[in-house]
Amino acid sequence: MYYIGVDIGGTFTDCVLVDEAGGQERSKALSDKADPPAGVFAALDVIARRKGIGLSSMLARTSRFSHGTTIGTNAVLERRGARVGLVTTAGHRDSLAMMRGHGRVAGLPVEQVFSVHETRLPSPLIIDGAIAEIDERVDSDGEIVCALDEDAAMVQILELVETYALDSVTVVLLWSFANPDHERRLRNRLTAEMPGVYVSVSHEVSPRLGEYERTVATVMNGYIGPASSMYLSDLRGRLSDSGLSGGMYVMQSNGGVAVPERAAISALGMIDSGPTGGLTATEHLARVYGHHNVVATDMGGTSFDIGLVIDGRAQLAEENTIDQYTYRLPHLDVRTIACGGGTLASIDDVTESLRVGPQSAGSEPGPACYGNGGTLPTVTDADVVLGLLRAEAFLGGRMPLDVAAARSAVGELAVRLGLPIEDTAAGIIEINNMRAAAAIRQQTLERGRDPRDFALYAYGGAGPVHAFGFAAEIGTADVVIPQGDGASTMSAYGIGSGDLKAYAELERRLAAPFDLHTLTAAVDEVAEAARTALASSKAAGETPLVQVSALMRFGEQLMHSLEIPIVQPITEATPERVLADFSAEYAHRYGAGAAGFFQAAEVFAFRAHAWIPSQIPSPQRGHEVVGAPAPESFTQVEVYWPGIREWFTTDVFRLDALQCGDQILGPALIESAHTSIAVPPGGRARLGRHRELHLRLDDSSRTDATSQVGASPQNNGKATR
């Protein structure tokens, strides 16, 4: 049987097939924006042909097909979503338009935050004027203050739908998460009387305190829901017609997968599912490779994504922002900065110093070396100038690069800076690496962790080329290029390996010392809600695992909350243990004396995570060859290594020619079909049992590199077994 994961990106659709033995086949096909499933089938067809079987035969043997899509993200960013109307409590029609105080700059890069001319309010998600105010009211304790008149409310909503030709209605009533009765009754009437209208209610989408964030989540869910539902239905039908016998699942931003029916109801969970897939793959592979703490980095053409695995678990975030709209939904904490291969280099008009980013050349025209009409220098052009990317070997030789165009673009900057072209190119790479390292430090230090205590996983098309640089900046010694050539399809692998997962949240405020009965009741309630949500994913016959956490803070705080796992079963010692765990984690993250400023701790919400582990086989293990002759490089090139700023004769190896256990001493380049791995002078790479590459940048290697610079800039890389 096969397990298939597919990730639709802006340029490529990636596909990974895993067989029963853990063997993998990978493919890339151009994404089809007009017909996204066409790109999916193109990528599937490549693998089917490679395996020598028909597509229908391959799908018939597939037990699980998992899919991640950018359709929701694109609908928001390109404003191609549904015609949405809002139903809300009387007096609260402006909650979405008012936003929070920082709404004008929410989610923007720091370069724009302090520029009034570069900030704006986001474009509206709902149709202008399409708001109905309903006479009803529930208080913060869930008590009904003003009863809902269903018939009167339905008259208003039906008129709203007809007047504005709506195809989606969102219902956000005040304090509905404390008592969802009014929302539930309206939802039932709407689905019964208007079956062609998509209905989204806030207590199902985001049952959390925060009227604005809850409104954003529900409206955005309604905005992307119709298109997402139609797309999933279309893809499912086409896969079924093509022979798919197993289940189809959809990647969620929480790191798990859900059945299409569940994903269509909670369409918001599909936003950012691609980057989430990479972190999910890292979590899975870290267990295979034996790492507990990992910084996951995905460097592509335009962006640099960062996520953390701590104590074997991918870390969650409370809030997410897309196009300046902030909402609350449990999702993996993947942060993005403009720091990719297509990031532009320029000279600051005021300081006349070299800058890198945040602007990007994009896929069109792309870097100058692509030969598509681009003339501005990018990080990839700098790689070509330095020799880190061989022009004739890019993408396995399928896309030769234009060296003269790269040198021309970087050369213009060099003339203005009064520097040699190689030093200018090295400066571009070094600045880009420092920006990546700064983003990694920020994310690890926010959680009270030292980045030097983490292994660094580098994937994406550009990640393995630059990993040595930003790893050295943060001081980590252990770099892993996961799955070797599969590094460029990590998101697709993560989508294919994700657990069946559901989250439930419960707003319930408890002040310390916690009452055992009240704590137990809340834990049981939220755990049952998570099990019920997972049951809707048709996981019949399988018993889910459940983990409940308390969301905690000090009573005087509004920010800086911590998620504290509650060890089960609950005993009389549980309340004190939860409080002690919170105090220890708070001190670890913010310093031993930080808690002295506050008085009493409190729980303000509970979160339950229910999951059924994926049965996908682990990657195949190879056998280390002992005593075999060392691999030989097939060519040598001159590389001007950034950081050292010296020319080194550098051996070039083919990844597919290496065997498990092979070691390559830097300087060296290891090339595969979709990426290149740079091993700097003094570093060494080893091919692991699962064909992952371990790149070591320890102190002795760096010392050796320094001595080699002084001794001989013509230091050849070596390979050993």
C-alpha positions in Angstrom: 0.0 0.0 0.0 1.1 3.6 -0.6 0.9 6.8 1.3 0.8 10.0 -0.8 1.4 13.6 0.3 0.8 16.5 -2.2 1.6 20.2 -1.5 0.5 22.8 -4.0 2.8 25.8 -4.0 2.8 29.0 -5.9 5.3 27.7 -8.5 5.5 23.9 -8.1 3.2 21.1 -6.9 5.3 18.6 -4.9 4.4 15.0 -4.5 5.9 12.3 -2.2 4.9 8.6 -2.3 5.9 6.3 0.5 5.6 2.5 0.1 5.1 -0.1 2.8 8.9 -0.5 3.3 9.4 3.3 3.8 10.9 3.8 0.3 10.0 7.1 -1.3 9.4 8.5 -4.8 9.3 12.3 -5.3 8.2 14.5 -8.1 7.6 18.2 -8.9 5.2 19.6 -11.5 4.3 23.1 -12.4 1.3 24.4 -10.4 -1.8 25.2 -12.5 -3.4 28.3 -11.0 -6.5 28.0 -13.3 -7.0 24.3 -12.5 -5.1 23.3 -9.3 -6.0 19.6 -9.5 -4.3 19.5 -12.9 -1.0 20.2 -11.2 -1.7 17.4 -8.6 -2.4 14.9 -11.4 0.7 16.0 -13.3 2.9 15.3 -10.2 1.2 12.0 -9.6 1.6 10.9 -13.2 5.4 11.5 -13.0 5.7 9.1 -10.1 3.4 6.5 -11.7 5.5 6.6 -14.9 8.7 6.3 -12.9 7.3 3.2 -11.1 6.2 1.7 -14.4 2.5 1.4 -13.4 -0.6 3.3 -14.5 -2.0 6.1 -12.5 -5.2 4.3 -11.7 -3.3 1.2 -10.5 -1.1 3.4 -8.2 -4.1 5.2 -6.7 -5.9 1.9 -6.3 -3.0 0.7 -4.1 -3.0 4.0 -2.1 -4.4 3.7 1.5 -4.1 7.4 2.3 -3.9 10.5 0.1 -3.1 13.7 2.0 -3.2 17.1 0.5 -2.2 20.6 1.3 -3.4 23.6 -0.6 -2.9 27.4 -0.8 -6.4 28.0 -2.2 -7.6 29.6 1.1 -4.5 31.8 1.4 -4.7 32.9 -2.2 -8.4 33.7 -1.9 -7.6 36.1 1.0 -4.5 37.7 -0.5 -6.1 38.1 -3.9 -9.5 39.0 -2.6 -11.2 36.3 -4.6 -13.4 34.9 -1.8 -17.1 34.6 -1.3 -19.7 37.4 -1.0 -19.9 37.4 2.8 -22.4 39.0 5.2 -22.1 39.3 9.0 -24.8 38.6 11.5 -23.9 40.0 14.9 -25.4 41.2 18.2 -27.1 44.6 18.1 -24.6 47.4 18.7 -21.6 45.5 17.5 -21.7 45.9 13.8 -18.4 47.8 13.7 -16.2 45.4 15.6 -14.5 44.2 12.4 -13.9 47.6 11.0 -12.6 49.1 14.3 -9.9 46.4 14.6 -7.3 46.6 17.3 -5.1 49.6 17.8 -2.2 48.0 15.9 -4.4 46.8 13.0 -2.9 49.2 10.5 0.5 47.5 10.9 -0.4 44.0 12.0 1.8 41.4 10.4 3.9 43.9 8.4 7.7 43.7 8.3 9.5 46.1 10.6 10.7 48.1 7.7 7.1 49.3 7.0 5.8 49.6 10.6 7.2 53.1 11.1 6.4 54.4 7.6 3.0 56.1 7.5 3.1 56.1 3.7 3.7 52.3 3.5 0.9 51.3 5.9 -2.8 51.0 5.2 -6.0 49.4 6.6 -6.6 46.0 5.0 -9.3 45.7 2.3 -12.6 44.6 3.8 -13.7 40.9 3.7 -17.4 41.5 3.9 -19.6 43.1 1.3 -20.1 46.8 2.2 -23.2 47.2 4.3 -24.0 43.5 4.5 -24.4 43.4 8.3 -27.5 42.4 10.2 -27.7 43.3 13.9 -29.8 40.8 15.9 -31.6 41.5 19.1 -30.2 39.0 21.6 -27.7 39.0 24.4 -25.7 36.5 26.5 -23.5 37.7 29.3 -19.9 36.7 30.1 -21.2 33.9 32.4 -23.3 32.4 29.6 -26.6 33.6 31.1 -29.2 34.8 28.6 -30.0 38.4 29.2 -32.1 39.0 26.0 -33.7 35.9 24.4 -33.3 35.3 20.7 -36.4 35.7 18.5 -35.5 33.2 15.8 -38.3 34.1 13.4 -37.5 37.9 13.5 -33.8 37.2 13.1 -34.4 34.9 10.1 -36.4 37.6 8.4 -33.5 40.0 8.8 -30.9 37.4 7.5 -33.0 36.3 4.5 -33.4 40.0 3.5 -29.6 40.5 3.9 -28.9 37.5 1.7 -31.3 38.5 -1.0 -30.3 42.2 -1.0 -26.6 41.6 -1.3 -26.7 38.3 -3.2 -24.6 36.6 -0.6 -23.2 33.1 -0.9 -21.8 33.0 2.7 -23.2 34.1 6.1 -21.2 34.4 9.2 -22.7 34.5 12.7 -20.8 36.1 15.5 -22.8 36.8 18.6 -21.4 38.3 21.8 -20.2 35.8 24.4 -21.3 32.9 22.2 -18.4 30.7 23.4 -19.8 30.9 26.9 -23.3 29.8 25.7 -23.6 28.9 22.0 -27.4 28.3 22.1 -28.3 31.3 20.0 -25.7 30.7 17.4 -26.5 27.1 17.2 -30.2 27.8 16.6 -29.5 30.3 13.9 -27.1 27.9 12.2 -29.7 25.1 12.2 -32.3 27.4 10.7 -29.9 28.8 8.0 -28.6 25.4 6.9 -32.2 24.1 6.6 -33.8 27.1 4.9 -30.8 28.2 2.7 -28.9 25.0 1.8 -27.0 26.8 -1.0 -25.5 29.4 1.4 -22.3 28.6 3.4 -22.8 29.2 7.1 -20.0 29.8 9.6 -20.6 30.4 13.3 -18.0 31.7 15.8 -18.4 29.1 18.6 -17.3 26.4 16.2 -14.5 28.3 14.4 -12.8 30.1 17.3 -14.5 29.7 20.7 -12.1 32.1 22.5 -12.3 35.4 24.3 -11.6 38.4 22.0 -14.5 39.8 20.0 -12.4 41.2 17.2 -10.2 38.1 16.7 -13.2 35.8 16.9 -15.0 37.9 14.3 -12.0 37.8 12.0 -11.7 34.1 12.3 -15.4 33.5 11.5 -15.6 36.0 8.7 -12.4 34.7 7.1 -13.7 31.1 7.4 -16.9 32.1 5.6 -14.8 34.1 3.0 -12.8 31.1 1.9 -15.2 28.3 2.8 -17.3 28.1 -0.4 -14.3 28.0 -2.7 -12.5 25.5 -0.5 -15.5 23.2 -0.3 -15.9 23.2 -4.1 -12.2 22.6 -4.6 -12.1 19.7 -2.2 -15.2 18.2 -3.7 -13.8 18.5 -7.2 -10.5 17.0 -6.3 -12.0 14.2 -4.3 -14.3 13.3 -7.3 -11.5 13.3 -9.8 -9.3 11.2 -7.5 -12.1 8.7 -7.1 -12.8 8.6 -10.8 -9.1 7.9 -11.3 -9.1 4.9 -9.0 -8.3 6.2 -5.5 -9.4 3.5 -3.1 -8.2 4.9 0.2 -9.2 7.9 2.2 -8.5 11.5 1.2 -7.3 13.9 4.0 -6.5 17.6 4.1 -3.6 19.2 5.8 -4.5 21.7 8.6 -2.4 24.5 10.1 -2.4 22.7 13.4 0.0 20.1 12.0 -2.6 17.3 11.5 -4.9 16.2 8.8 -8.7 16.0 8.6 -11.2 14.5 6.3 -12.6 16.8 3.6 -16.0 17.2 5.3 -14.3 18.5 8.5 -11.9 20.6 6.5 -14.7 22.3 4.6 -16.5 23.3 7.8 -13.2 24.7 9.3 -11.7 26.0 6.1 -9.6 28.5 8.0 -7.5 25.6 9.2 -6.1 25.1 5.7 -4.4 28.5 5.6 -0.6 28.2 5.8 -0.9 24.4 5.7 2.2 24.2 3.3 4.8 25.7 5.7 3.1 23.7 8.5 3.8 20.5 6.5 7.5 21.1 6.7 7.4 21.5 10.5 5.2 18.4 10.8 7.8 16.4 8.7 10.6 17.8 11.0 8.7 16.6 14.1 8.3 13.1 12.5 11.9 12.8 11.3 13.4 14.2 14.5 12.1 11.0 16.2 13.7 8.9 13.5 17.0 10.7 13.6 17.1 11.0 17.5 16.8 14.7 18.0 14.6 16.2 20.7 15.1 20.0 20.0 15.2 21.1 16.4 15.1 24.4 14.6 13.3 23.8 11.3 14.2 26.1 8.5 12.7 26.2 5.0 14.4 28.6 2.6 12.7 28.9 -0.8 12.7 31.4 -3.5 11.0 34.3 -1.7 10.8 33.4 2.0 12.4 31.8 5.0 10.1 29.8 7.3 11.1 28.9 10.9 9.5 26.5 13.3 10.6 24.8 16.5 10.4 21.3 17.9 11.0 21.3 21.6 11.1 18.1 23.6 10.0 16.2 20.5 6.9 18.3 20.0 6.3 21.0 17.3 5.3 24.3 19.0 2.0 25.9 18.7 1.1 29.6 18.4 -2.0 31.4 19.8 -2.6 33.9 17.0 -2.1 34.2 13.3 -2.1 37.2 11.0 -2.9 37.2 7.3 -3.2 40.4 5.3 -3.2 42.4 8.6 -6.2 40.5 10.0 -5.4 38.7 13.2 -7.3 35.7 14.5 -7.0 33.0 17.1 -6.8 29.4 16.1 -4.3 26.7 17.4 -1.7 26.4 14.7 2.0 25.4 14.5 4.2 28.4 15.1 5.8 28.9 11.7 7.1 32.4 11.2 8.2 33.8 7.8 10.6 36.5 6.8 11.6 37.7 3.3 14.9 36.0 3.2 15.0 33.6 0.2 17.0 32.9 -2.9 15.1 35.6 -4.8 15.6 38.3 -2.2 16.9 41.5 -3.7 20.2 43.2 -2.8 20.4 46.9 -3.0 22.3 50.0 -1.7 20.5 52.2 0.8 20.0 55.7 -0.5 20.8 57.3 2.8 23.6 55.3 4.3 25.0 54.0 1.0 25.4 50.6 2.6 24.6 47.2 1.3 21.0 46.0 2.1 19.4 42.6 1.4 15.6 42.4 1.4 12.8 42.5 2.1 11.9 43.0 -1.6 12.0 39.9 -3.9 12.4 39.3 -7.6 9.6 36.7 -7.3 9.2 33.9 -9.8 8.7 36.4 -12.6 11.2 37.6 -13.7 13.2 36.0 -10.9 17.0 36.3 -10.3 19.0 37.7 -13.2 20.7 34.3 -13.6 17.4 32.7 -14.6 17.5 34.5 -17.9 13.9 35.6 -17.8 14.6 39.4 -18.0 15.5 40.1 -14.4 18.4 42.5 -14.0 18.4 43.2 -10.3 20.9 41.3 -8.1 19.5 38.6 -5.8 20.9 36.1 -3.3 20.9 33.4 -5.9 22.9 35.6 -8.3 25.4 36.0 -5.5 25.6 32.2 -5.1 26.4 31.9 -8.8 29.1 34.6 -8.7 30.7 32.8 -5.7 30.5 29.4 -7.3 28.2 27.9 -4.6 25.8 27.1 -7.4 27.1 25.6 -10.6 25.3 27.0 -13.6 25.2 23.8 -15.5 24.0 21.7 -12.6 21.0 23.8 -11.3 17.9 21.6 -10.8 19.9 18.6 -12.0 20.9 20.4 -15.2 17.3 21.0 -16.3 17.6 24.8 -15.9 21.1 26.1 -16.8 21.9 29.5 -15.2 23.2 32.6 -16.9 26.6 33.3 -15.2 27.2 36.5 -17.2 23.8 37.9 -16.2 24.5 37.2 -12.5 27.9 38.8 -12.6 26.5 41.8 -14.4 23.7 42.3 -11.8 26.1 41.9 -8.8 28.8 43.8 -10.6 26.7 47.0 -10.7 26.5 46.9 -6.9 30.2 46.2 -6.6 31.1 49.3 -8.7 28.9 51.5 -6.5 30.3 50.1 -3.3 33.9 50.2 -4.6 34.4 46.5 -3.8 35.5 43.5 -5.8 32.6 41.6 -7.2 33.4 38.5 -5.1 33.4 40.5 -1.8 30.1 42.1 -2.8 28.5 38.7 -3.5 29.9 37.4 -0.2 28.5 40.4 1.6 25.0 39.6 0.2 25.2 36.1 1.4 26.5 37.1 4.8 23.8 39.7 5.4 21.1 37.2 4.3 22.5 34.6 6.7 22.6 37.2 9.6 18.9 38.1 8.9 18.0 34.4 9.0 20.0 33.8 12.2 18.4 36.9 13.9 14.9 35.4 13.2 16.0 32.1 14.6 17.4 33.7 17.8 14.2 35.7 18.3 12.0 32.6 18.1 14.2 30.5 20.4 14.9 33.2 22.9 11.2 34.1 23.2 10.7 30.6 24.6 13.7 30.8 26.9 15.9 28.5 24.8 19.4 28.8 23.6 19.6 28.2 19.8 23.0 26.5 20.3 21.2 23.6 22.1 19.2 22.8 19.0 19.9 20.8 15.9 19.2 22.8 12.7 17.2 21.1 9.9 17.6 22.9 6.6 15.3 22.2 3.6 13.6 23.9 0.7 15.4 24.7 -2.5 17.8 27.3 -1.1 18.2 26.1 2.5 20.9 23.4 2.1 23.1 25.9 0.1 23.1 28.5 2.9 22.7 26.3 6.0 26.3 26.4 6.9 26.2 30.2 7.1 23.2 30.9 9.3 24.0 27.8 11.4 27.4 29.2 12.2 25.8 32.6 13.0 23.6 31.0 15.7 26.4 28.8 17.0 24.8 25.4 16.4 27.2 22.6 15.5 24.7 20.0 14.1 23.0 20.7 10.8 20.8 18.1 9.1 19.6 18.1 5.5 16.7 15.8 6.0 16.1 13.0 3.5 18.9 14.2 1.2 17.3 15.0 -2.1 13.9 15.0 -0.4 14.8 18.3 1.4 13.0 20.2 -1.4 9.8 18.2 -0.9 9.6 18.2 2.9 6.2 19.9 3.1 4.7 17.2 0.9 6.3 14.5 3.1 4.9 16.2 6.2 1.5 16.4 4.7 1.7 12.7 3.9 2.9 11.8 7.4 0.6 14.0 9.5 -1.5 12.5 12.3 -5.3 12.6 12.2 -5.8 15.5 14.6 -8.4 17.8 16.2 -8.2 20.6 18.8 -10.9 21.8 21.2 -10.7 24.9 23.4 -12.7 26.0 26.4 -12.7 29.4 28.0 -12.9 28.8 31.8 -11.2 31.1 34.3 -9.8 29.5 37.5 -7.7 31.4 40.0 -5.0 29.6 42.1 -5.2 27.7 44.3 -7.2 25.5 41.9 -10.3 23.6 43.0 -9.8 19.9 42.2 -13.5 19.3 41.2 -13.7 22.4 39.0 -10.4 21.6 37.3 -11.4 18.0 36.7 -14.8 19.0 35.2 -13.1 21.5 32.8 -10.5 18.9 31.7 -13.2 16.3 31.1 -15.4 18.7 29.1 -12.7 19.9 26.7 -11.2 16.4 26.3 -14.7 15.1 25.3 -15.1 18.0 22.8 -11.8 17.1 21.1 -12.8 13.4 20.9 -16.1 14.4 19.4 -14.4 16.6 16.8 -12.1 13.8 15.9 -15.0 11.4 15.6 -16.5 13.7 12.9 -13.3 12.8 10.9 -14.7 9.2 10.6 -11.9 7.6 12.7 -14.3 4.9 13.8 -12.8 1.9 15.5 -9.6 3.7 16.6 -9.1 5.1 20.1 -7.6 8.6 20.0 -4.9 9.8 22.3 -5.8 13.0 24.2 -3.6 15.6 25.8 -5.2 18.5 27.8 -3.3 21.7 28.6 -4.1 24.7 30.7 -3.5 28.1 29.2 -2.1 30.1 32.1 -0.9 33.6 33.1 -0.7 35.8 36.1 -3.9 37.6 37.0 -2.5 41.0 36.2 -1.4 40.0 32.7 -3.2 40.1 29.4 -0.3 38.8 27.3 2.6 36.3 27.8 0.4 33.3 28.5 1.9 29.8 28.7 0.5 26.4 27.7 1.0 23.9 30.6 0.3 20.2 29.9 -1.9 18.6 32.6 -0.6 15.1 33.4 -3.4 12.5 33.5 -5.0 10.8 35.3 -5.9 13.7 37.6 -5.2 13.2 41.3 -5.4 15.3 44.4 -1.8 16.5 43.6 -2.7 17.8 40.2 -3.7 21.4 41.1 -0.4 21.9 42.9 1.6 20.3 40.1 0.0 22.4 37.4 0.9 25.6 39.4 4.4 24.4 40.0 4.9 23.5 36.3 3.6 27.0 35.4 6.0 28.7 37.8 9.0 26.6 36.5 8.2 27.3 32.9 7.7 31.0 33.6 11.0 31.3 35.3 12.7 29.3 32.5 11.3 31.6 29.8 11.4 35.0 31.5 14.0 34.6 34.3 13.9 33.4 37.8 12.9 36.8 39.3 10.3 37.7 36.7 7.4 36.2 38.7 8.1 38.4 41.6 6.2 41.3 40.0 2.9 39.5 40.0 0.6 38.0 42.6 -1.7 35.1 41.7 -1.6 32.7 38.7 -4.7 31.8 36.8 -6.0 29.5 34.2 -8.0 31.3 31.6 -8.7 28.5 29.1 -8.2 24.8 28.4 -7.0 23.2 25.2 -7.4 19.6 24.3 -5.5 17.9 21.5 -6.9 14.6 20.3 -5.0 12.6 17.7 -4.6 9.2 16.0 -1.0 8.6 15.1 -0.2 8.2 11.4 0.8 4.7 10.3 3.2 5.9 7.6 6.4 3.8 7.6 9.6 5.4 8.7 12.2 6.2 6.0 14.1 3.2 4.7 17.3 2.4 6.5 20.4 1.9 4.5 23.4 -0.2 5.4 26.7 1.5 6.1 29.5 0.2 3.9 32.6 -0.6 5.8 36.0 -0.8 4.0 34.7 0.3 0.6 36.8 2.8 -1.3 36.0 6.4 -0.6 33.7 8.1 -3.2 35.5 10.4 -5.6 34.4 13.8 -6.7 33.5 14.0 -10.4 34.8 17.5 -10.8 36.3 20.4 -9.0 35.4 24.1 -9.0 36.7 27.3 -7.5 34.5 28.7 -4.8 34.9 32.0 -3.0 33.5 31.0 0.5 31.6 33.7 2.3 32.7 34.2 5.9 36.2 33.2 5.0 36.4 35.3 1.9 39.1 33.2 0.2 39.1 31.1 -3.0 39.2 27.3 -2.4 39.4 24.5 -4.9 36.2 22.7 -4.0 35.3 19.1 -4.8 31.9 18.4 -6.2 30.0 15.1 -5.4 26.7 13.7 -6.6 24.4 12.8 -3.7 23.0 9.8 -5.5 26.5 8.3 -5.8 27.1 8.4 -2.0 26.5 5.5 0.3 25.3 5.5 3.9 28.3 6.2 6.1 30.2 8.2 3.6 31.9 11.3 4.9 32.9 14.4 2.9 35.4 16.9 4.3 35.0 20.5 3.3 35.2 22.4 1.2 32.8 20.5 -1.0 29.5 20.8 -2.9 27.1 17.9 -2.9 24.6 18.2 -5.7 21.2 16.5 -6.1 18.3 16.8 -8.5 16.6 19.7 -6.6 19.2 21.3 -4.4 22.9 21.6 -3.5 24.5 21.2 -0.1 27.5 23.4 0.7 30.1 22.0 3.1 32.5 24.8 4.1 36.2 24.6 4.7 36.7 22.9 8.0 33.3 21.3 8.0 32.3 17.8 7.3 29.2 16.0 6.0 28.1 12.4 6.7 25.4 10.5 4.9 23.2 8.9 7.6 21.3 5.6 7.6 18.1 7.2 6.2 20.1 9.1 3.5 19.9 12.3 5.5 23.1 14.5 5.5 24.6 15.5 8.8 26.7 18.7 8.5 29.1 19.3 11.4 30.4 22.8 12.1 32.1 22.1 15.4 34.9 24.2 17.0 37.7 22.0 15.6 36.4 22.4 12.1 36.2 26.1 12.4 39.7 26.2 13.8 40.9 24.0 11.0 39.3 26.3 8.5 41.1 29.3 9.9 44.4 27.6 9.8 43.7 26.4 6.2 43.1 29.9 5.1 46.5 30.9 6.3 48.2 27.8 5.0 46.7 27.3 1.6 43.6 28.7 0.0 43.8 25.7 -2.5 42.6 23.2 0.1 40.8 20.3 -1.5 37.8 18.5 0.0 38.2 14.8 0.9 35.9 11.9 1.2 36.2 8.9 3.5 34.5 5.7 4.4 
